[in-house]
Amino acid sequence: MGLLTALAVNGVGGIIIYGTGGLGAAWVAPWLGFGSAGIAGGSMAAAAQSYYGNLAAGSIISKLTAIAMTAPIP
């Protein structure tokens, strides 16, 4: 499940961040498991992070985390 979940989170996140210029990322990020307190335990985002381990700054997962933590709650 780790690889497929990581690919799904990165695919959806990449489309939202790069394909739309970040429009709607504040709404999509919570569906993937990113929230105002960080990555929710047991979510798709948590599975993706556990697959990758330490994430580099600027990665799709770190960008989605930053967007979710700074965006107003929709």
Sequence and secondary structure as in RCSB ss.txt:
>XXXX:A:sequence
MGLLTALAVNGVGGIIIYGTGGLGAAWVAPWLGFGSAGIAGGSMAAAAQSYYGNLAAGSIISKLTAIAMTAPIP
>XXXX:A:secstr
 HHHHHHHHHHHHHIIIIISTTTTHHHHHHHHTEETTEE TTSHHHHHHHHH S  TTSHHHHHHHHHHHS   
